[in-house]
Amino acid sequence: MAGSLRLFVSIPATARHFGINGVEKAQRVHNRVNGRYKINAASGPSQGGGVLDRPTIDKPTPGRESEFDLKKKKKMSPPYRVMLHNDNFNKREYVVQVLMKAIPGMTVDIAVNVMNEAHINGLAVVIVCPQEDAEDYCMQLRTNGLLSSIEPASC
């Protein structure tokens, strides 16, 4: 059932009168109807529905990296830790707000845990990510008045 798609087509009496075969019309509609196919307009005025064609696949132009290559390159770069240092200047609520704003996917619960760890131990790991991202996150935290640093993540 996973790969099958059933399509029920009712053919009006006028279509039968003008000679459009029900099986032929159902075939036009049934030919792989899913999000990857586009419907082109019918060629004649008496024909209803459309013809389904396979889409063209855009290939990356030479000299430009595809989205897949960029993701692969990020995964291959060495991981770095973004570290949050305890300070006596910022309130806890502010630290949680900055963490959620600066780090994508940071939830309130995770931000509170990171803030508490930094408060109790003096240092906390915020996120482990590629070096370029770690530098960006560290700068965002510093821009908002938090003490942060990065270090290579050892296995």
Summary of the structure (lengths in Angstrom):
residues: 155
radius of gyration: 28.7
end to end distance: 44.3
largest distance: 85.4
contacts: 348
relative contact order: 0.13
helix: 40%
strand: 19%
